Amino acid sequence: MTKESKNKSFVLRIETETMEAIEKWAANEFRSTNGQILYLLNEALKKNGRLAKKK
């Protein structure tokens, strides 16, 4: 049996220079590249009031 994930997968096209910068940033903060992208997206959503608050 597989465990259901709350995450949705999708393809992301990103410029090489941007991806390299994210990879370096992730390494500096001891995160995976995927984890860094999720962190940045969540922070941007929170900052702009677009993410529902957890109960």
Secondary structure, 3 states (H helix, E strand, C coil): CCCCCCCCCCCCCCCHHHHHHHHHHHHHCCCCHHHHHHHHHHHHHHHCCCCCCCC
